[in-house]
Structures are given as structure tokens and as C-alpha cells.
Amino acid sequence: MKHAIISSKDLGKNCWLACRFTDGSRCQRVMHCRYPEKKTCRAVIAEIDYLRNESKRLVSDINNKIDKLIKERG
């Protein structure tokens, strides 16, 4: 895992998490981030990918439940 090196001077002024989002991780602050780096942050892309995959999974689960109910009804 990569680690960002920051000084106490940078903490709270610049996002030091941006380098972490290459392995599917998610930033818990991406929706309310105020850092200027948000425009190019990999966390935004990671969150979009996660939400797309979650959407597909939920639709698949719903379709499977519908199919199961149809088969049970018979």
C-alpha cells in the first residue's frame, strides 16, 4: 500500500488521500470534499466505479428475486 507523506502544515489544506484510490478504495469524504484537488482526484473516479457496480448488483438481485417469485408461483 502506498502512503502519502505530509507535514502538519499541509494537513487540512491539501488532500493527501488522493494517491490511495487505485485499488478500488473509497473516500468517505468524496461527497463533501472541499479540497481543490477534487477536480482531478482519483477518489471521484473510484466512487463513480463503485456506484455503477453497486447499481448493476442491485438490479441483478432484484431480477433474481423476481425470477424466483415467478418460478415459485408457477
C-alpha positions as CSV (number, residue, x, y, z in Angstrom):
1,M,0.0,0.0,0.0
2,K,1.3,3.5,-0.9
3,H,1.4,6.1,1.8
4,A,1.3,9.9,1.4
5,I,3.9,11.9,3.3
6,I,2.5,15.2,4.6
7,S,3.6,17.8,7.0
8,S,1.5,19.3,9.8
9,K,1.5,22.5,7.7
10,D,-0.2,20.7,4.8
11,L,-2.7,18.8,6.9
12,G,-6.2,20.3,6.4
13,K,-5.1,22.4,3.4
14,N,-4.4,19.8,0.7
15,C,-6.0,16.4,0.2
16,W,-3.3,13.8,1.0
17,L,-5.7,10.8,0.3
18,A,-5.8,11.2,-3.5
19,C,-2.9,8.8,-4.1
20,R,-4.8,5.9,-2.4
21,F,-7.6,5.3,-4.8
22,T,-6.0,3.0,-7.4
23,D,-7.1,-0.3,-5.8
24,G,-10.9,0.2,-5.5
25,S,-10.8,2.0,-2.2
26,R,-13.4,4.6,-1.5
27,C,-13.0,8.1,0.1
28,Q,-15.6,8.7,2.9
29,R,-15.4,12.4,2.2
30,V,-15.8,12.5,-1.6
31,M,-19.3,13.8,-1.5
32,H,-18.5,16.8,0.7
33,C,-14.8,17.4,-0.2
34,R,-13.7,21.0,-0.2
35,Y,-10.2,20.5,-1.5
36,P,-9.3,22.0,-4.8
37,E,-7.7,18.6,-5.8
38,K,-11.2,17.1,-6.1
39,K,-11.4,18.0,-9.8
40,T,-8.6,15.6,-10.6
41,C,-8.8,13.3,-7.6
42,R,-8.8,9.6,-8.3
43,A,-11.4,9.2,-5.4
44,V,-14.1,10.7,-7.6
45,I,-13.4,8.1,-10.3
46,A,-13.3,5.3,-7.7
47,E,-16.6,6.4,-6.3
48,I,-18.3,6.5,-9.7
49,D,-17.0,3.0,-10.5
50,Y,-18.2,1.7,-7.1
51,L,-21.7,3.3,-7.6
52,R,-22.0,1.8,-11.2
53,N,-21.1,-1.6,-9.9
54,E,-23.4,-1.4,-7.0
55,S,-26.2,-0.3,-9.3
56,K,-25.6,-3.3,-11.5
57,R,-25.5,-5.6,-8.5
58,L,-28.8,-4.3,-7.1
59,V,-30.6,-4.6,-10.5
60,S,-29.3,-8.2,-10.8
61,D,-30.5,-9.0,-7.2
62,I,-34.0,-7.6,-8.0
63,N,-34.2,-9.6,-11.2
64,N,-33.2,-12.8,-9.5
65,K,-35.8,-12.2,-6.8
66,I,-38.5,-11.6,-9.4
67,D,-37.5,-14.8,-11.3
68,K,-37.6,-16.8,-8.1
69,L,-41.1,-15.5,-7.3
70,I,-42.3,-16.3,-10.8
71,K,-41.0,-19.8,-10.5
72,E,-42.5,-20.3,-7.1
73,R,-45.9,-19.1,-8.3
74,G,-45.6,-21.4,-11.1
